[in-house]
């Protein structure tokens, strides 16, 4: 993966005082990710328009909840789950155990590698990409997207029951 040179000597003057060079986040790489996201989203929406796919007049509460819970779960699966750690390993370093079946990691490297690592370990950051994917999926393949979103939403509900059951067991209620 190509590295964006983000040395303090190449930093534009307007962001030079943002943070100490050793602590400065990879701003140019973040800008690249923002550009990629905006370009992809705009391009796919343009394609939908050219194909005659209309954006919905309004979004129902049920669909909003479905996409929201599915996106929550999928972004956590990608960013924290032990089983998906091989996807993150080239960009992250293991710090230790996190929540149930989760790892805590930190990004490593510099430039694009560091920025990609930070995206992969942040369920909040990744959430935008996942929400966009589900939302666009509803335009192009609504049945498949609803099925997949239902799968991840049901898993979210299952997780809450697992946590509640474990808490009840620990209190001697289970």
C-alpha positions in Angstrom: 0.0 0.0 0.0 1.4 3.4 -1.0 2.3 5.7 1.9 1.3 9.4 1.9 4.3 11.4 3.1 3.1 13.2 6.2 6.4 14.4 7.6 6.3 17.7 9.5 8.4 19.3 6.7 5.6 18.6 4.1 2.7 19.6 6.3 0.8 22.6 5.0 1.3 25.7 7.1 -2.4 26.0 8.0 -2.3 22.6 9.9 1.2 22.8 11.2 0.2 23.9 14.6 -2.6 21.4 15.0 -0.6 18.9 17.0 3.0 18.0 17.8 4.6 16.2 14.8 4.9 13.0 16.8 1.3 13.1 17.8 -0.3 14.5 14.6 -2.9 12.2 13.1 -2.4 11.3 9.4 -4.4 14.3 8.2 -3.6 13.9 4.5 -4.7 10.2 4.7 -7.9 11.2 6.4 -8.5 13.7 3.6 -7.9 10.9 1.1 -10.5 8.7 2.9 -13.0 11.5 3.0 -12.5 12.1 -0.8 -12.8 8.4 -1.6 -16.0 8.1 0.5 -17.6 11.2 -1.1 -16.6 10.2 -4.6 -17.9 6.7 -4.2 -21.2 7.8 -2.6 -21.7 10.4 -5.3 -20.8 8.1 -8.1 -23.1 5.3 -6.9 -26.0 7.8 -6.3 -25.4 9.1 -9.9 -25.5 5.6 -11.2 -28.8 4.9 -9.4 -30.3 8.0 -10.9 -29.1 7.1 -14.4 -30.7 3.6 -13.9 -34.0 5.3 -12.8 -33.8 4.2 -9.2 -35.6 6.7 -7.1 -34.5 7.7 -3.6 -37.3 7.1 -1.2 -39.6 10.0 -0.4 -39.2 9.2 3.3 -37.5 6.5 5.4 -39.8 4.6 7.7 -38.9 4.0 11.3 -38.7 0.2 10.8 -36.2 0.6 8.0 -34.2 3.1 10.0 -34.0 0.8 13.0 -33.1 -2.2 10.7 -30.2 -0.3 9.0 -29.1 1.2 12.3 -29.0 -2.0 14.3 -27.4 -3.9 11.4 -24.8 -1.3 10.9 -24.0 -1.2 14.6 -23.4 -4.9 14.6 -21.5 -5.2 11.4 -19.2 -2.2 12.2 -18.4 -3.8 15.6 -17.8 -7.2 14.0 -15.3 -5.7 11.6 -13.6 -3.4 14.1 -13.6 -5.4 17.3 -14.4 -9.1 16.9 -11.7 -11.7 17.6 -12.6 -13.7 14.5 -12.1 -10.7 12.2 -8.8 -9.8 13.7 -6.9 -11.3 10.6 -8.5 -8.5 8.5 -7.1 -5.8 10.9 -3.8 -7.4 11.7 -1.8 -5.8 8.8 -2.8 -2.4 10.1 -3.1 -2.8 13.8 -1.3 -4.0 16.9 -3.1 -6.1 19.6 -3.4 -4.3 23.0 -5.5 -6.9 24.8 -8.9 -8.3 25.4 -11.9 -6.0 25.0 -15.6 -6.7 25.5 -17.1 -10.2 25.1 -15.4 -11.9 22.1 -13.6 -8.6 21.3 -10.0 -7.3 21.1 -8.7 -3.9 21.7 -6.1 -2.8 19.1 -4.3 0.3 18.0 -3.3 1.3 14.6 0.3 1.1 13.5 2.5 2.5 10.8 2.2 5.9 9.2 0.2 7.6 6.5 -2.4 5.5 4.8 -1.6 2.4 6.8 -2.1 4.2 10.1 -5.3 5.9 8.9 -6.7 2.6 7.5 -5.9 0.9 10.8 -7.7 3.7 12.7 -10.7 3.3 10.5 -10.7 -0.5 11.0 -10.6 -0.3 14.8 -13.2 2.4 15.3 -16.8 1.1 15.1 -18.0 4.7 15.0 -15.8 5.7 12.1 -16.5 2.5 10.2 -20.3 2.9 11.0 -20.6 5.6 8.3 -19.2 3.3 5.6 -21.5 0.4 6.7 -24.6 2.6 6.9 -23.9 3.9 3.5 -23.4 0.4 2.1 -26.7 -0.8 3.6 -28.5 2.3 2.4 -27.1 2.0 -1.1 -27.9 -1.7 -1.0 -31.6 -0.8 -0.4 -31.5 1.1 -3.7 -29.9 -1.7 -5.8 -30.8 -5.0 -4.1 -33.5 -4.3 -1.5 -34.5 -7.9 -0.8 -30.9 -9.1 -0.3 -30.0 -6.0 1.7 -33.1 -6.4 4.0 -32.2 -10.0 4.5 -28.6 -9.3 5.4 -29.6 -6.3 7.6 -32.1 -8.6 9.4 -29.3 -11.1 10.0 -27.1 -8.5 11.6 -30.0 -6.9 13.5 -31.0 -10.2 15.0 -27.4 -10.8 16.0 -27.4 -7.5 17.8 -30.6 -8.5 19.7 -29.0 -11.9 20.5 -25.9 -10.2 21.9 -28.0 -8.1 24.2 -29.8 -11.3 25.5 -26.4 -13.0 25.9 -25.1 -10.1 28.0 -28.4 -9.9 30.0 -28.3 -13.6 30.7 -24.7 -13.5 31.8 -25.5 -10.6 34.2 -28.5 -12.5 35.6 -26.3 -15.6 36.1 -23.7 -13.5 38.0 -26.5 -12.2 40.2 -27.7 -15.8 40.9 -30.9 -15.3 38.9 -30.0 -17.7 36.0 
